[in-house]
Amino acid sequence: MKQNNSCYLFGMYEPDTDSIVVYANDSDPFIINCQKCNSSVILNNPDDIVYLYRLAQDAPLLYAKLALKENGLQDYVDAMNIIN
């Protein structure tokens, strides 16, 4: 008998709380506070914060993945500065 260990993820940005809510399978939601995560990023220009807000709104699961990785959001902002 084959076991199905699939992980189903769904994430969304909640603007009222400035947070990412991640749902995995049938477990309780996991909440990431964007303001706290964003405050750990060093910005070359204060306007660079828009990269993180757009990421949270447009790709909440990617934001969550980067927020949970050491220097993930910092590396993302640094890369966006190189591209732009």
Distance bins in CASP14 RR format, pairs under 12 A and 6 or more apart:
PFRMAT RR
TARGET T0000
AUTHOR 0000-0000-0000
RMODE 2
METHOD distances of the structure
MODEL  1
4 25 0 0 0 0 0 1 0 0 0 0 0
5 25 0 0 0 0 1 0 0 0 0 0 0
6 24 0 0 0 0 0 1 0 0 0 0 0
6 25 0 0 0 0 1 0 0 0 0 0 0
6 26 0 0 0 0 0 1 0 0 0 0 0
7 22 0 0 0 0 0 1 0 0 0 0 0
7 23 0 0 0 0 0 1 0 0 0 0 0
7 24 1 0 0 1 0 0 0 0 0 0 0
7 25 1 0 0 1 0 0 0 0 0 0 0
7 26 0 0 0 0 0 1 0 0 0 0 0
7 27 0 0 0 0 1 0 0 0 0 0 0
7 61 0 0 0 0 0 1 0 0 0 0 0
8 22 0 0 0 0 0 1 0 0 0 0 0
8 23 0 0 0 0 1 0 0 0 0 0 0
8 24 1 0 0 1 0 0 0 0 0 0 0
8 25 1 0 1 0 0 0 0 0 0 0 0
8 26 0 0 0 0 1 0 0 0 0 0 0
8 27 0 0 0 0 0 1 0 0 0 0 0
8 61 0 0 0 0 0 1 0 0 0 0 0
9 20 0 0 0 0 0 1 0 0 0 0 0
9 21 0 0 0 0 0 1 0 0 0 0 0
9 22 1 0 0 1 0 0 0 0 0 0 0
9 23 1 0 0 1 0 0 0 0 0 0 0
9 24 1 0 1 0 0 0 0 0 0 0 0
9 25 0 0 0 0 1 0 0 0 0 0 0
9 27 0 0 0 0 0 1 0 0 0 0 0
9 29 0 0 0 0 0 1 0 0 0 0 0
9 30 0 0 0 0 1 0 0 0 0 0 0
9 60 0 0 0 0 1 0 0 0 0 0 0
9 61 1 0 1 0 0 0 0 0 0 0 0
9 62 0 0 0 0 0 1 0 0 0 0 0
9 64 0 0 0 0 1 0 0 0 0 0 0
9 65 0 0 0 0 1 0 0 0 0 0 0
10 20 0 0 0 0 0 1 0 0 0 0 0
10 21 0 0 0 0 1 0 0 0 0 0 0
10 22 1 0 0 1 0 0 0 0 0 0 0
10 23 1 0 1 0 0 0 0 0 0 0 0
10 24 0 0 0 0 1 0 0 0 0 0 0
10 25 0 0 0 0 1 0 0 0 0 0 0
10 26 0 0 0 0 0 1 0 0 0 0 0
10 27 0 0 0 0 0 1 0 0 0 0 0
10 29 0 0 0 0 1 0 0 0 0 0 0
10 30 0 0 0 0 0 1 0 0 0 0 0
10 60 0 0 0 0 1 0 0 0 0 0 0
10 61 0 0 0 0 1 0 0 0 0 0 0
10 64 0 0 0 0 0 1 0 0 0 0 0
11 19 0 0 0 0 0 1 0 0 0 0 0
11 20 1 0 0 1 0 0 0 0 0 0 0
11 21 1 0 0 1 0 0 0 0 0 0 0
11 22 1 0 1 0 0 0 0 0 0 0 0
11 23 1 0 0 1 0 0 0 0 0 0 0
11 24 0 0 0 0 1 0 0 0 0 0 0
11 29 0 0 0 0 1 0 0 0 0 0 0
11 30 0 0 0 0 1 0 0 0 0 0 0
11 31 0 0 0 0 0 1 0 0 0 0 0
11 32 0 0 0 0 1 0 0 0 0 0 0
11 56 0 0 0 0 0 1 0 0 0 0 0
11 57 0 0 0 0 0 1 0 0 0 0 0
11 58 0 0 0 0 0 1 0 0 0 0 0
11 59 0 0 0 0 1 0 0 0 0 0 0
11 60 1 0 1 0 0 0 0 0 0 0 0
11 61 1 0 1 0 0 0 0 0 0 0 0
11 62 0 0 0 0 0 1 0 0 0 0 0
11 63 0 0 0 0 1 0 0 0 0 0 0
11 64 1 0 0 1 0 0 0 0 0 0 0
11 65 0 0 0 0 0 1 0 0 0 0 0
12 19 0 0 0 0 1 0 0 0 0 0 0
12 20 1 0 0 1 0 0 0 0 0 0 0
12 21 1 0 1 0 0 0 0 0 0 0 0
12 22 0 0 0 0 1 0 0 0 0 0 0
12 23 0 0 0 0 1 0 0 0 0 0 0
12 29 0 0 0 0 1 0 0 0 0 0 0
12 30 0 0 0 0 0 1 0 0 0 0 0
12 31 0 0 0 0 0 1 0 0 0 0 0
12 32 0 0 0 0 0 1 0 0 0 0 0
12 56 0 0 0 0 1 0 0 0 0 0 0
12 57 0 0 0 0 1 0 0 0 0 0 0
12 58 0 0 0 0 0 1 0 0 0 0 0
12 59 0 0 0 0 0 1 0 0 0 0 0
12 60 1 0 1 0 0 0 0 0 0 0 0
12 61 0 0 0 0 1 0 0 0 0 0 0
12 63 0 0 0 0 0 1 0 0 0 0 0
12 64 0 0 0 0 0 1 0 0 0 0 0
13 19 1 0 0 1 0 0 0 0 0 0 0
13 20 1 0 1 0 0 0 0 0 0 0 0
13 21 0 0 0 0 1 0 0 0 0 0 0
13 22 0 0 0 0 0 1 0 0 0 0 0
13 31 0 0 0 0 0 1 0 0 0 0 0
13 32 0 0 0 0 1 0 0 0 0 0 0
13 33 0 0 0 0 0 1 0 0 0 0 0
13 34 1 0 0 1 0 0 0 0 0 0 0
13 52 0 0 0 0 0 1 0 0 0 0 0
13 53 0 0 0 0 1 0 0 0 0 0 0
13 54 0 0 0 0 0 1 0 0 0 0 0
13 55 0 0 0 0 1 0 0 0 0 0 0
13 56 1 0 1 0 0 0 0 0 0 0 0
13 57 1 0 1 0 0 0 0 0 0 0 0
13 58 0 0 0 0 1 0 0 0 0 0 0
13 59 0 0 0 0 1 0 0 0 0 0 0
13 60 1 0 1 0 0 0 0 0 0 0 0
13 61 0 0 0 0 0 1 0 0 0 0 0
13 62 0 0 0 0 0 1 0 0 0 0 0
13 63 1 0 0 1 0 0 0 0 0 0 0
13 64 0 0 0 0 1 0 0 0 0 0 0
14 20 1 0 0 1 0 0 0 0 0 0 0
14 21 1 0 1 0 0 0 0 0 0 0 0
14 22 0 0 0 0 0 1 0 0 0 0 0
14 29 0 0 0 0 0 1 0 0 0 0 0
14 31 0 0 0 0 1 0 0 0 0 0 0
14 32 0 0 0 0 0 1 0 0 0 0 0
14 33 0 0 0 0 0 1 0 0 0 0 0
14 34 0 0 0 0 1 0 0 0 0 0 0
14 35 0 0 0 0 0 1 0 0 0 0 0
14 56 0 0 0 0 1 0 0 0 0 0 0
14 57 0 0 0 0 0 1 0 0 0 0 0
14 60 0 0 0 0 1 0 0 0 0 0 0
15 21 0 0 0 0 0 1 0 0 0 0 0
15 34 0 0 0 0 1 0 0 0 0 0 0
15 35 0 0 0 0 0 1 0 0 0 0 0
15 53 0 0 0 0 1 0 0 0 0 0 0
15 56 0 0 0 0 1 0 0 0 0 0 0
15 57 1 0 0 1 0 0 0 0 0 0 0
15 60 0 0 0 0 0 1 0 0 0 0 0
16 34 0 0 0 0 0 1 0 0 0 0 0
17 29 0 0 0 0 0 1 0 0 0 0 0
17 31 1 0 0 1 0 0 0 0 0 0 0
17 32 0 0 0 0 0 1 0 0 0 0 0
17 33 1 0 0 1 0 0 0 0 0 0 0
17 34 0 0 0 0 1 0 0 0 0 0 0
17 35 0 0 0 0 1 0 0 0 0 0 0
17 36 0 0 0 0 0 1 0 0 0 0 0
17 56 0 0 0 0 0 1 0 0 0 0 0
18 31 0 0 0 0 0 1 0 0 0 0 0
18 32 0 0 0 0 1 0 0 0 0 0 0
18 33 1 0 0 1 0 0 0 0 0 0 0
18 34 1 0 1 0 0 0 0 0 0 0 0
18 35 1 0 1 0 0 0 0 0 0 0 0
18 36 0 0 0 0 1 0 0 0 0 0 0
18 37 0 0 0 0 1 0 0 0 0 0 0
18 38 0 0 0 0 1 0 0 0 0 0 0
18 39 0 0 0 0 0 1 0 0 0 0 0
18 49 0 0 0 0 0 1 0 0 0 0 0
18 52 0 0 0 0 0 1 0 0 0 0 0
18 53 0 0 0 0 1 0 0 0 0 0 0
18 56 0 0 0 0 1 0 0 0 0 0 0
18 57 0 0 0 0 0 1 0 0 0 0 0
18 60 0 0 0 0 0 1 0 0 0 0 0
18 63 0 0 0 0 0 1 0 0 0 0 0
19 29 0 0 0 0 0 1 0 0 0 0 0
19 30 0 0 0 0 0 1 0 0 0 0 0
19 31 1 0 1 0 0 0 0 0 0 0 0
19 32 1 0 0 1 0 0 0 0 0 0 0
19 33 1 0 1 0 0 0 0 0 0 0 0
19 34 1 0 1 0 0 0 0 0 0 0 0
19 35 0 0 0 0 1 0 0 0 0 0 0
19 36 0 0 0 0 1 0 0 0 0 0 0
19 37 0 0 0 0 1 0 0 0 0 0 0
19 38 0 0 0 0 0 1 0 0 0 0 0
19 56 0 0 0 0 1 0 0 0 0 0 0
19 57 0 0 0 0 0 1 0 0 0 0 0
19 60 0 0 0 0 1 0 0 0 0 0 0
19 63 0 0 0 0 0 1 0 0 0 0 0
19 64 0 0 0 0 0 1 0 0 0 0 0
19 67 0 0 0 0 0 1 0 0 0 0 0
20 29 0 0 0 0 1 0 0 0 0 0 0
20 30 0 0 0 0 1 0 0 0 0 0 0
20 31 1 0 0 1 0 0 0 0 0 0 0
20 32 1 0 1 0 0 0 0 0 0 0 0
20 33 0 0 0 0 1 0 0 0 0 0 0
20 34 1 0 0 1 0 0 0 0 0 0 0
20 35 0 0 0 0 0 1 0 0 0 0 0
20 36 0 0 0 0 0 1 0 0 0 0 0
20 37 0 0 0 0 1 0 0 0 0 0 0
20 38 0 0 0 0 0 1 0 0 0 0 0
20 52 0 0 0 0 0 1 0 0 0 0 0
20 53 0 0 0 0 0 1 0 0 0 0 0
20 55 0 0 0 0 1 0 0 0 0 0 0
20 56 1 0 0 1 0 0 0 0 0 0 0
20 57 0 0 0 0 1 0 0 0 0 0 0
20 58 0 0 0 0 0 1 0 0 0 0 0
20 59 0 0 0 0 1 0 0 0 0 0 0
20 60 1 0 1 0 0 0 0 0 0 0 0
20 61 0 0 0 0 1 0 0 0 0 0 0
20 62 0 0 0 0 1 0 0 0 0 0 0
20 63 1 0 1 0 0 0 0 0 0 0 0
20 64 1 0 1 0 0 0 0 0 0 0 0
20 65 0 0 0 0 0 1 0 0 0 0 0
20 66 0 0 0 0 0 1 0 0 0 0 0
20 67 1 0 0 1 0 0 0 0 0 0 0
20 68 0 0 0 0 0 1 0 0 0 0 0
20 73 0 0 0 0 0 1 0 0 0 0 0
21 28 0 0 0 0 0 1 0 0 0 0 0
21 29 1 0 1 0 0 0 0 0 0 0 0
21 30 1 0 0 1 0 0 0 0 0 0 0
21 31 1 0 1 0 0 0 0 0 0 0 0
21 32 0 0 0 0 1 0 0 0 0 0 0
21 33 0 0 0 0 0 1 0 0 0 0 0
21 34 0 0 0 0 0 1 0 0 0 0 0
21 56 0 0 0 0 0 1 0 0 0 0 0
21 60 1 0 0 1 0 0 0 0 0 0 0
21 61 0 0 0 0 0 1 0 0 0 0 0
21 63 0 0 0 0 0 1 0 0 0 0 0
21 64 0 0 0 0 1 0 0 0 0 0 0
22 28 0 0 0 0 0 1 0 0 0 0 0
22 29 1 0 0 1 0 0 0 0 0 0 0
22 30 1 0 1 0 0 0 0 0 0 0 0
22 31 1 0 0 1 0 0 0 0 0 0 0
22 32 1 0 0 1 0 0 0 0 0 0 0
22 56 0 0 0 0 0 1 0 0 0 0 0
22 60 1 0 0 1 0 0 0 0 0 0 0
22 61 1 0 0 1 0 0 0 0 0 0 0
22 62 0 0 0 0 0 1 0 0 0 0 0
22 63 0 0 0 0 1 0 0 0 0 0 0
22 64 1 0 1 0 0 0 0 0 0 0 0
22 65 0 0 0 0 1 0 0 0 0 0 0
22 67 0 0 0 0 0 1 0 0 0 0 0
22 68 0 0 0 0 1 0 0 0 0 0 0
23 29 1 0 1 0 0 0 0 0 0 0 0
23 30 1 0 0 1 0 0 0 0 0 0 0
23 31 0 0 0 0 0 1 0 0 0 0 0
23 60 0 0 0 0 0 1 0 0 0 0 0
23 61 0 0 0 0 0 1 0 0 0 0 0
23 64 0 0 0 0 0 1 0 0 0 0 0
24 30 1 0 0 1 0 0 0 0 0 0 0
24 61 0 0 0 0 0 1 0 0 0 0 0
24 64 0 0 0 0 0 1 0 0 0 0 0
29 60 0 0 0 0 0 1 0 0 0 0 0
29 64 0 0 0 0 0 1 0 0 0 0 0
30 60 0 0 0 0 0 1 0 0 0 0 0
30 61 0 0 0 0 0 1 0 0 0 0 0
30 64 1 0 0 1 0 0 0 0 0 0 0
30 65 0 0 0 0 0 1 0 0 0 0 0
30 67 0 0 0 0 0 1 0 0 0 0 0
30 68 0 0 0 0 1 0 0 0 0 0 0
31 37 0 0 0 0 0 1 0 0 0 0 0
31 60 0 0 0 0 0 1 0 0 0 0 0
31 64 0 0 0 0 1 0 0 0 0 0 0
31 67 0 0 0 0 0 1 0 0 0 0 0
32 38 0 0 0 0 0 1 0 0 0 0 0
32 52 0 0 0 0 0 1 0 0 0 0 0
32 55 0 0 0 0 0 1 0 0 0 0 0
32 56 0 0 0 0 1 0 0 0 0 0 0
32 60 0 0 0 0 1 0 0 0 0 0 0
32 61 0 0 0 0 0 1 0 0 0 0 0
32 62 0 0 0 0 0 1 0 0 0 0 0
32 63 1 0 0 1 0 0 0 0 0 0 0
32 64 1 0 1 0 0 0 0 0 0 0 0
32 65 0 0 0 0 0 1 0 0 0 0 0
32 66 0 0 0 0 0 1 0 0 0 0 0
32 67 1 0 1 0 0 0 0 0 0 0 0
32 68 1 0 0 1 0 0 0 0 0 0 0
32 73 0 0 0 0 0 1 0 0 0 0 0
33 39 0 0 0 0 1 0 0 0 0 0 0
33 40 0 0 0 0 0 1 0 0 0 0 0
33 56 0 0 0 0 0 1 0 0 0 0 0
33 63 0 0 0 0 0 1 0 0 0 0 0
33 64 0 0 0 0 0 1 0 0 0 0 0
33 67 0 0 0 0 1 0 0 0 0 0 0
34 40 0 0 0 0 0 1 0 0 0 0 0
34 41 0 0 0 0 0 1 0 0 0 0 0
34 49 0 0 0 0 0 1 0 0 0 0 0
34 52 1 0 0 1 0 0 0 0 0 0 0
34 53 1 0 0 1 0 0 0 0 0 0 0
34 54 0 0 0 0 0 1 0 0 0 0 0
34 55 0 0 0 0 1 0 0 0 0 0 0
34 56 1 0 1 0 0 0 0 0 0 0 0
34 57 0 0 0 0 1 0 0 0 0 0 0
34 60 0 0 0 0 1 0 0 0 0 0 0
34 63 1 0 0 1 0 0 0 0 0 0 0
34 64 0 0 0 0 1 0 0 0 0 0 0
34 66 0 0 0 0 0 1 0 0 0 0 0
34 67 1 0 0 1 0 0 0 0 0 0 0
34 73 0 0 0 0 1 0 0 0 0 0 0
35 41 0 0 0 0 0 1 0 0 0 0 0
35 49 0 0 0 0 0 1 0 0 0 0 0
35 52 0 0 0 0 0 1 0 0 0 0 0
35 53 0 0 0 0 0 1 0 0 0 0 0
35 56 0 0 0 0 0 1 0 0 0 0 0
35 67 0 0 0 0 0 1 0 0 0 0 0
36 52 0 0 0 0 0 1 0 0 0 0 0
36 67 0 0 0 0 1 0 0 0 0 0 0
36 73 0 0 0 0 0 1 0 0 0 0 0
37 49 0 0 0 0 0 1 0 0 0 0 0
37 52 1 0 0 1 0 0 0 0 0 0 0
37 53 0 0 0 0 0 1 0 0 0 0 0
37 55 0 0 0 0 0 1 0 0 0 0 0
37 56 0 0 0 0 1 0 0 0 0 0 0
37 63 0 0 0 0 1 0 0 0 0 0 0
37 64 0 0 0 0 1 0 0 0 0 0 0
37 65 0 0 0 0 0 1 0 0 0 0 0
37 66 0 0 0 0 1 0 0 0 0 0 0
37 67 1 0 1 0 0 0 0 0 0 0 0
37 68 0 0 0 0 1 0 0 0 0 0 0
37 69 0 0 0 0 0 1 0 0 0 0 0
37 71 0 0 0 0 0 1 0 0 0 0 0
37 72 0 0 0 0 1 0 0 0 0 0 0
37 73 1 0 0 1 0 0 0 0 0 0 0
37 74 0 0 0 0 0 1 0 0 0 0 0
37 76 0 0 0 0 0 1 0 0 0 0 0
37 77 0 0 0 0 0 1 0 0 0 0 0
38 46 0 0 0 0 0 1 0 0 0 0 0
38 48 0 0 0 0 0 1 0 0 0 0 0
38 49 1 0 0 1 0 0 0 0 0 0 0
38 50 0 0 0 0 0 1 0 0 0 0 0
38 51 0 0 0 0 1 0 0 0 0 0 0
38 52 1 0 1 0 0 0 0 0 0 0 0
38 53 0 0 0 0 1 0 0 0 0 0 0
38 54 0 0 0 0 0 1 0 0 0 0 0
38 55 0 0 0 0 0 1 0 0 0 0 0
38 56 0 0 0 0 1 0 0 0 0 0 0
38 63 0 0 0 0 1 0 0 0 0 0 0
38 66 0 0 0 0 0 1 0 0 0 0 0
38 67 0 0 0 0 1 0 0 0 0 0 0
38 72 0 0 0 0 0 1 0 0 0 0 0
38 73 1 0 0 1 0 0 0 0 0 0 0
38 74 0 0 0 0 0 1 0 0 0 0 0
38 76 0 0 0 0 0 1 0 0 0 0 0
38 77 0 0 0 0 1 0 0 0 0 0 0
39 49 0 0 0 0 1 0 0 0 0 0 0
39 52 0 0 0 0 0 1 0 0 0 0 0
39 67 0 0 0 0 0 1 0 0 0 0 0
39 73 0 0 0 0 0 1 0 0 0 0 0
39 74 0 0 0 0 0 1 0 0 0 0 0
40 52 0 0 0 0 0 1 0 0 0 0 0
40 66 0 0 0 0 0 1 0 0 0 0 0
40 67 0 0 0 0 1 0 0 0 0 0 0
40 70 0 0 0 0 0 1 0 0 0 0 0
40 71 0 0 0 0 1 0 0 0 0 0 0
40 72 0 0 0 0 1 0 0 0 0 0 0
40 73 1 0 0 1 0 0 0 0 0 0 0
40 74 1 0 0 1 0 0 0 0 0 0 0
40 77 0 0 0 0 0 1 0 0 0 0 0
41 48 0 0 0 0 1 0 0 0 0 0 0
41 49 0 0 0 0 1 0 0 0 0 0 0
41 51 0 0 0 0 1 0 0 0 0 0 0
41 52 1 0 0 1 0 0 0 0 0 0 0
41 53 0 0 0 0 0 1 0 0 0 0 0
41 55 0 0 0 0 0 1 0 0 0 0 0
41 63 0 0 0 0 0 1 0 0 0 0 0
41 66 0 0 0 0 0 1 0 0 0 0 0
41 67 0 0 0 0 1 0 0 0 0 0 0
41 71 0 0 0 0 1 0 0 0 0 0 0
41 72 0 0 0 0 1 0 0 0 0 0 0
41 73 1 0 1 0 0 0 0 0 0 0 0
41 74 1 0 1 0 0 0 0 0 0 0 0
41 75 0 0 0 0 1 0 0 0 0 0 0
41 76 0 0 0 0 1 0 0 0 0 0 0
41 77 1 0 1 0 0 0 0 0 0 0 0
41 78 0 0 0 0 1 0 0 0 0 0 0
41 80 0 0 0 0 0 1 0 0 0 0 0
41 81 0 0 0 0 0 1 0 0 0 0 0
42 48 0 0 0 0 1 0 0 0 0 0 0
42 49 0 0 0 0 0 1 0 0 0 0 0
42 71 0 0 0 0 0 1 0 0 0 0 0
42 73 0 0 0 0 0 1 0 0 0 0 0
42 74 1 0 0 1 0 0 0 0 0 0 0
42 75 0 0 0 0 0 1 0 0 0 0 0
42 77 0 0 0 0 1 0 0 0 0 0 0
42 78 0 0 0 0 1 0 0 0 0 0 0
42 81 0 0 0 0 0 1 0 0 0 0 0
43 49 1 0 0 1 0 0 0 0 0 0 0
43 50 0 0 0 0 0 1 0 0 0 0 0
43 51 0 0 0 0 1 0 0 0 0 0 0
43 52 0 0 0 0 1 0 0 0 0 0 0
43 73 0 0 0 0 0 1 0 0 0 0 0
43 74 0 0 0 0 1 0 0 0 0 0 0
43 76 0 0 0 0 0 1 0 0 0 0 0
43 77 1 0 0 1 0 0 0 0 0 0 0
43 78 0 0 0 0 0 1 0 0 0 0 0
43 80 0 0 0 0 0 1 0 0 0 0 0
43 81 0 0 0 0 1 0 0 0 0 0 0
44 51 0 0 0 0 0 1 0 0 0 0 0
44 74 0 0 0 0 0 1 0 0 0 0 0
44 77 0 0 0 0 1 0 0 0 0 0 0
44 78 0 0 0 0 1 0 0 0 0 0 0
44 80 0 0 0 0 0 1 0 0 0 0 0
44 81 1 0 0 1 0 0 0 0 0 0 0
44 82 0 0 0 0 0 1 0 0 0 0 0
44 84 0 0 0 0 0 1 0 0 0 0 0
45 51 0 0 0 0 0 1 0 0 0 0 0
45 77 0 0 0 0 1 0 0 0 0 0 0
45 80 0 0 0 0 0 1 0 0 0 0 0
45 81 0 0 0 0 1 0 0 0 0 0 0
45 84 0 0 0 0 0 1 0 0 0 0 0
46 52 0 0 0 0 0 1 0 0 0 0 0
46 77 0 0 0 0 0 1 0 0 0 0 0
47 53 0 0 0 0 0 1 0 0 0 0 0
47 54 0 0 0 0 0 1 0 0 0 0 0
47 77 0 0 0 0 0 1 0 0 0 0 0
47 80 0 0 0 0 0 1 0 0 0 0 0
47 81 0 0 0 0 0 1 0 0 0 0 0
47 84 0 0 0 0 0 1 0 0 0 0 0
48 54 0 0 0 0 0 1 0 0 0 0 0
48 55 0 0 0 0 0 1 0 0 0 0 0
48 73 0 0 0 0 0 1 0 0 0 0 0
48 74 0 0 0 0 0 1 0 0 0 0 0
48 76 0 0 0 0 0 1 0 0 0 0 0
48 77 1 0 1 0 0 0 0 0 0 0 0
48 78 0 0 0 0 1 0 0 0 0 0 0
48 79 0 0 0 0 0 1 0 0 0 0 0
48 80 1 0 0 1 0 0 0 0 0 0 0
48 81 1 0 0 1 0 0 0 0 0 0 0
48 82 0 0 0 0 0 1 0 0 0 0 0
48 84 0 0 0 0 1 0 0 0 0 0 0
49 55 0 0 0 0 0 1 0 0 0 0 0
49 56 0 0 0 0 0 1 0 0 0 0 0
49 73 0 0 0 0 0 1 0 0 0 0 0
49 76 0 0 0 0 0 1 0 0 0 0 0
49 77 0 0 0 0 1 0 0 0 0 0 0
49 80 0 0 0 0 0 1 0 0 0 0 0
50 56 0 0 0 0 0 1 0 0 0 0 0
50 57 0 0 0 0 0 1 0 0 0 0 0
50 58 0 0 0 0 0 1 0 0 0 0 0
50 77 0 0 0 0 1 0 0 0 0 0 0
50 80 0 0 0 0 1 0 0 0 0 0 0
50 81 0 0 0 0 0 1 0 0 0 0 0
50 84 0 0 0 0 0 1 0 0 0 0 0
51 57 0 0 0 0 0 1 0 0 0 0 0
51 58 0 0 0 0 0 1 0 0 0 0 0
51 59 0 0 0 0 0 1 0 0 0 0 0
51 63 0 0 0 0 0 1 0 0 0 0 0
51 66 0 0 0 0 0 1 0 0 0 0 0
51 73 0 0 0 0 1 0 0 0 0 0 0
51 74 0 0 0 0 0 1 0 0 0 0 0
51 75 0 0 0 0 0 1 0 0 0 0 0
51 76 1 0 0 1 0 0 0 0 0 0 0
51 77 1 0 1 0 0 0 0 0 0 0 0
51 78 0 0 0 0 1 0 0 0 0 0 0
51 79 0 0 0 0 1 0 0 0 0 0 0
51 80 1 0 1 0 0 0 0 0 0 0 0
51 81 0 0 0 0 1 0 0 0 0 0 0
51 82 0 0 0 0 0 1 0 0 0 0 0
51 83 0 0 0 0 1 0 0 0 0 0 0
51 84 0 0 0 0 1 0 0 0 0 0 0
52 58 0 0 0 0 0 1 0 0 0 0 0
52 59 0 0 0 0 0 1 0 0 0 0 0
52 60 0 0 0 0 0 1 0 0 0 0 0
52 62 0 0 0 0 0 1 0 0 0 0 0
52 63 1 0 0 1 0 0 0 0 0 0 0
52 66 0 0 0 0 1 0 0 0 0 0 0
52 67 0 0 0 0 1 0 0 0 0 0 0
52 72 0 0 0 0 0 1 0 0 0 0 0
52 73 1 0 0 1 0 0 0 0 0 0 0
52 74 0 0 0 0 0 1 0 0 0 0 0
52 75 0 0 0 0 0 1 0 0 0 0 0
52 76 1 0 0 1 0 0 0 0 0 0 0
52 77 1 0 0 1 0 0 0 0 0 0 0
52 78 0 0 0 0 0 1 0 0 0 0 0
52 80 0 0 0 0 1 0 0 0 0 0 0
53 59 0 0 0 0 0 1 0 0 0 0 0
53 60 0 0 0 0 0 1 0 0 0 0 0
53 63 0 0 0 0 1 0 0 0 0 0 0
53 73 0 0 0 0 0 1 0 0 0 0 0
53 77 0 0 0 0 0 1 0 0 0 0 0
53 80 0 0 0 0 0 1 0 0 0 0 0
54 60 0 0 0 0 0 1 0 0 0 0 0
54 62 0 0 0 0 0 1 0 0 0 0 0
54 63 0 0 0 0 1 0 0 0 0 0 0
54 76 0 0 0 0 0 1 0 0 0 0 0
54 77 0 0 0 0 0 1 0 0 0 0 0
54 80 0 0 0 0 1 0 0 0 0 0 0
54 84 0 0 0 0 0 1 0 0 0 0 0
55 61 0 0 0 0 0 1 0 0 0 0 0
55 62 1 0 0 1 0 0 0 0 0 0 0
55 63 1 0 1 0 0 0 0 0 0 0 0
55 64 0 0 0 0 0 1 0 0 0 0 0
55 65 0 0 0 0 0 1 0 0 0 0 0
55 66 1 0 0 1 0 0 0 0 0 0 0
55 67 0 0 0 0 1 0 0 0 0 0 0
55 72 0 0 0 0 0 1 0 0 0 0 0
55 73 0 0 0 0 1 0 0 0 0 0 0
55 76 1 0 0 1 0 0 0 0 0 0 0
55 77 0 0 0 0 1 0 0 0 0 0 0
55 79 0 0 0 0 0 1 0 0 0 0 0
55 80 0 0 0 0 1 0 0 0 0 0 0
56 62 0 0 0 0 1 0 0 0 0 0 0
56 63 1 0 1 0 0 0 0 0 0 0 0
56 64 0 0 0 0 1 0 0 0 0 0 0
56 65 0 0 0 0 0 1 0 0 0 0 0
56 66 0 0 0 0 0 1 0 0 0 0 0
56 67 0 0 0 0 1 0 0 0 0 0 0
56 73 0 0 0 0 1 0 0 0 0 0 0
56 76 0 0 0 0 0 1 0 0 0 0 0
57 63 0 0 0 0 1 0 0 0 0 0 0
59 65 0 0 0 0 1 0 0 0 0 0 0
59 66 0 0 0 0 1 0 0 0 0 0 0
59 67 0 0 0 0 0 1 0 0 0 0 0
59 76 0 0 0 0 0 1 0 0 0 0 0
60 66 0 0 0 0 0 1 0 0 0 0 0
60 67 0 0 0 0 0 1 0 0 0 0 0
61 67 0 0 0 0 0 1 0 0 0 0 0
61 68 0 0 0 0 0 1 0 0 0 0 0
62 68 0 0 0 0 0 1 0 0 0 0 0
62 69 0 0 0 0 0 1 0 0 0 0 0
62 72 0 0 0 0 0 1 0 0 0 0 0
62 73 0 0 0 0 0 1 0 0 0 0 0
62 76 0 0 0 0 1 0 0 0 0 0 0
63 69 0 0 0 0 0 1 0 0 0 0 0
63 72 0 0 0 0 1 0 0 0 0 0 0
63 73 1 0 0 1 0 0 0 0 0 0 0
63 76 0 0 0 0 1 0 0 0 0 0 0
63 77 0 0 0 0 0 1 0 0 0 0 0
64 72 0 0 0 0 0 1 0 0 0 0 0
64 73 0 0 0 0 0 1 0 0 0 0 0
65 72 0 0 0 0 1 0 0 0 0 0 0
65 73 0 0 0 0 0 1 0 0 0 0 0
65 75 0 0 0 0 0 1 0 0 0 0 0
65 76 0 0 0 0 0 1 0 0 0 0 0
66 72 1 0 1 0 0 0 0 0 0 0 0
66 73 1 0 1 0 0 0 0 0 0 0 0
66 74 0 0 0 0 1 0 0 0 0 0 0
66 75 1 0 0 1 0 0 0 0 0 0 0
66 76 1 0 1 0 0 0 0 0 0 0 0
66 77 0 0 0 0 1 0 0 0 0 0 0
66 78 0 0 0 0 0 1 0 0 0 0 0
66 79 0 0 0 0 0 1 0 0 0 0 0
66 80 0 0 0 0 0 1 0 0 0 0 0
67 73 1 0 1 0 0 0 0 0 0 0 0
67 74 0 0 0 0 0 1 0 0 0 0 0
67 75 0 0 0 0 0 1 0 0 0 0 0
67 76 0 0 0 0 1 0 0 0 0 0 0
69 75 0 0 0 0 1 0 0 0 0 0 0
69 76 0 0 0 0 1 0 0 0 0 0 0
71 77 0 0 0 0 0 1 0 0 0 0 0
71 78 0 0 0 0 1 0 0 0 0 0 0
71 79 0 0 0 0 0 1 0 0 0 0 0
72 78 0 0 0 0 1 0 0 0 0 0 0
72 79 0 0 0 0 1 0 0 0 0 0 0
73 79 0 0 0 0 0 1 0 0 0 0 0
73 80 0 0 0 0 0 1 0 0 0 0 0
74 80 0 0 0 0 0 1 0 0 0 0 0
74 81 0 0 0 0 0 1 0 0 0 0 0
75 81 0 0 0 0 0 1 0 0 0 0 0
75 82 0 0 0 0 0 1 0 0 0 0 0
76 82 0 0 0 0 0 1 0 0 0 0 0
76 83 0 0 0 0 0 1 0 0 0 0 0
77 83 0 0 0 0 0 1 0 0 0 0 0
77 84 0 0 0 0 0 1 0 0 0 0 0
78 84 0 0 0 0 0 1 0 0 0 0 0
END
